[in-house]
Amino acid sequence: MLAVVLLTGCDRAEDRTARLDHVVTASCPKGPEPDLSLPRQTLPDDFVPIQVIRCRWDFRYLPSKGRWEIVIKEHADGPASELMTELRRPSERSIFGRRVICTDELIVADYFVVVDSSGRAVLPDVPRGVCGKPFPSTLDALRGLPYQVDEQIPVRRVESDKAFRTGCGDDYPDLLSRFGQPGVTTRTWDPPLKGLRVCVFRTAKKISNTRDTVKPSDVVDGRFEFSRILKGDSLRTLLTALDTAPASDCSGDHTRFAVLNPGHYGQAYVELDGCRNLLRPDGTLGRLTPDAVALLTD
């Protein structure tokens, strides 16, 4: 059997009685999630916390405001003895260095600071195992504290209220300018749909779908305009038009397009002006009539 020998304490040779030299503010960083490479402090033995402040970043829907990235500030009072014991553990280091077999998953601790009675706040060093990941017991001790939520701070809007409620998104790549080859199909979706979400976007500039000259960097996003749900006779008429559209090798400019979302990844795309090309889920390009396109916008 191969024994893996661990050396502990090698990366914590600092004098624990040294002064704290990485004091931070007792609050959450402003803006998106902080840089994980921020300097951390090994806690001296005489540092006694009276509070742990934890910051978590999440995405929430705010009524009438859309979907936002927010930072949730929480605190837990008390000495946090179990957590402090974990934070004072030495990290591990293998005598075999890089030859130790480790998995690739990324495990990070929440952003948190410990605060003592004098108000000093410290971003503490988190001890790590031989593979460079935080000890699970340390993460458990951090997450197991009795936190109370202080505030939820909006950081940035990631989706408008209109786009969130319609399920379309504010922006969408105009794939019609990049993908597809002329072709026909027997059925665009099988089995036939009972409902179809149509999301209409306007491009920031005219897009030419001359595919032999288009580079990936030429694909631009469309800006969301409106959406609708097709059902019943209108949907059946549209599905027939999609299934019977002749192959298209038309190349021209278009300024608007629709994304046809059946509720799974098999989406289709339609130019609403220009050539009125249809890009089916199987990658074939057809050409729709003005009446068929009108079903998407009227």
N, C-alpha and C positions, 0 to 999 in steps of 0.2 A: 504494500500500500504506500502511496505517495503522501507524505505528510506536508502540509502547508504551514510553514512557520511564520508567525506574525511578530513584528516588533512594534510595540506601542510606546507612545509618548515622545516619539522622535520629532514630531512637528509641533510639540508644545514645550519646547525647551525654554521659553521665555520665563523671566522672573514674574511669578504671579503677584508679587507685591508692587510691581511697577505701576506707575500712574496710568489712568485711562487716557489714551491719546486719539481715540476715534469717537468722541462724544457727538451724538446726533440730536435732532429735535424729537420730542416726544409726540410725534404725529405721523401721519401717512405722507409719503412723497406726493407731490402734485403731479398730475398728468398720468399717462399710461404706466404700465407696470415698470418698476425701477430696474436699473441695471443690476444684474445678478453678480457683477464683478465688483460691486462697491466694497471698500475695505471693511473688514470685520475685526472685532476685538476679542482677544482671549480674556475672559473675566478673571480678575484677581480674586483671591480667596475671601477677601474682606468685603466684596461687593454683595450687598444684600438687597434684592429687589423688593419693592412693595407693589409693583404693578407690571403686567405684561401687556403691551399694546400690539395687536395683530392687524395687518391690513390685507384684505383680499380683493382681487379684481374680478368682476363678473359682468355679465351682460343682462340687462333687465329692460322690460318694456315699461315706459313711463306714460301713463294715460295722456293722450292727445299730443304727446311730444315725440313718440317713436321709440326705437330701441337704442339704448345708450350703453356705453361702457361706464361702469361705476366702480368706485373704490369703497369698500365697506370697512369702516374703522370700528374695531372692537377692543374691549379691555377686560382683563381679569385681575382682580385685586388679590393681594396676599403674597407670601414669599415664594410660591411656585417651587416648592422644595424638590419635587421629582424632576421638574424640568431643569433646575439648576444643577442637580446631580448629573443629569445627562449631558448638559453643556460643558461640564468640567471633565468629562471622560476624554482620555487621549484618543486621537485618531489612530487608525491602524496603518501599517505599512508592511508590505511583503518583502522578504529578502530576495524574492525572485523577480521583483520589479514588474516589467511589462509581460512577463511570461505567465502571470496569473490569468486564468480564463474568467472574463467578466461579461455580463450581458450589456446590451447597448441602450436599454431604456433610460430616459432622463428622469431623475427624481430630484425635486427641489423642495426646499422648505418654504412655507409662507413667509412673506416679509414680516418681521416682528422685531420689536425692541424691548429691552428690559429697563425699568426705571427705578432708581433708588430713592431714599427719603429726601435727598438733597435736590432731586429733580434731574439728576444726570440720566440721560437716556443713551443706551449702548446698543448697537447692532452687533449681536454676539456671534462669535465664530461657532459653527455647527460641526461637531465631530463627525468624521466620515470613516466608513469601513475600507477594507483593502482595495475595493474597486472604485473608490472616490465618491460613493453615494452616502447620503446621511444615514445614520443608524435608524432602523425602523422604530426602535424604542424611543429615540429622541423625537421623532415626528409624532409618535403616539402621545408622548408627554405634552408636546406643544398643542396638539389638537384636542387633548382631553381636558383642558382648563375650562372653568365655568365662565365663558365670555359673555359680556353684555354688549349689544350693538350701540355705539355712540351716534353714528351718522352714516348716511349713504350719500356719497358725493358724486354727482354726475361729472364725468371726465370729457367725453366726446360723444356726439351722436353718430351712430353707425348706420342707422336706417331711419328714414322719415316715417311719420305716423301713417301716411297714405300708403307708402310702399309696404310697410309691415302688415297693415290690415288686409291688403290685397294679396300678399304672399308673392309679390313679383320682384322686390328689390329695387333700389334706386337706380342701379346701373347694370347693364348686361352686355357682354361682348357680342359684337356683330359678326357671328360666325359665317354668315352668308358671303362675306367678302373673302373668305379664306378656304372654305372646305366645300366638298361635293363634286360629283361628276354627273354629266347628263345620264338620265336613266328613268325607267318606269318601275312600277311595283304593282303587285296584285292587291295588297292591303297595307296601309300605313301602320295601323295598329291592330293587333290580333290578340284577344278578341276585341270587337268594336267597343268604343267608349260609351259610357252613360253620361259623362260630363267632361268638359274641357275648359281649362282656364286659359284665357288669352291675355297676354301682357304686351302692351304696345310701347315701343321706345322710339325716340328720335335721336339720330346720330348727331354728333357735334359738328360734323362736316360731311360733305358728299363722299360716299364710298363707292368706288368702282370695283366690281367683281371680275376684273380681268385677271384670272387666277394665275396665269403664267408669269405675271410681273409683280404679284403681291408677295411681300415678305411678312413673316409673323409679326414684326413690329408695326406693320401697317394696320393691323386689326385694332379698331377703336371700340369704345363702349357707347352704347346708346343710353339716353337719359329717359327714365320712366315718365310716361304720360298718363295712361289710364289702363284699366283692366275690365274684363267682363267674363262671365261664365256662359258658355254655350251648352244648351240642352235641347232635347226634343227634335222637332223638325229642322231647326236651324243647324243643329249639330249633324244630323244625318245628311243634310244637303252638303255641308262642308266636307264630311268624311268621304262622300262620293266624289267630290271635286278633287280631294287630295289623292284618292286612289286611282283616278283616271287621268290625272294631269299628264300631258305628253312630256317627253324629255326636253330639256332646255339647255341650249348652249349660248343663251343670250348673255351678253356682258354689257352692263351699263351702270349709270349712277342711281343710287337710291338714298333717300333721306330718312325713311322710317321703316321699321320692321316690327314684326310680331313674333313673340315666342309662344308656341302652343304647348302648354304643359298638361300632360295627361295624368299627373300625379305620381310619376316615376321618372327614371332617367331618360326614357325614350322621347325626348322633346323634338319638335319640328320647328322650323323657322320660315317665315314668309316675308318677302319684300312687299311693302305696301304701296310702293310707286316704282318707277323705273321698269325693269323687266318683269316684275311680279314673280320672281323665282321662288320656288318652294324647295327647302332643304329637308328631306325626310330623315327619320332616325337611322335608316340604313345607308345614308350618305348619298342617295340619288337626288339629282336635281330635276324638278319638273317646273312647268310654267302654268300659273293659274290665270283664269279669266278675271276681268274686272268684277263680275258678279260674285265670284267666289271670294275675292279680296274684300268686297263690301260686307260680307258676312262677319268679318273680323272687326270691323270698325263702326258699323251702323247700329 
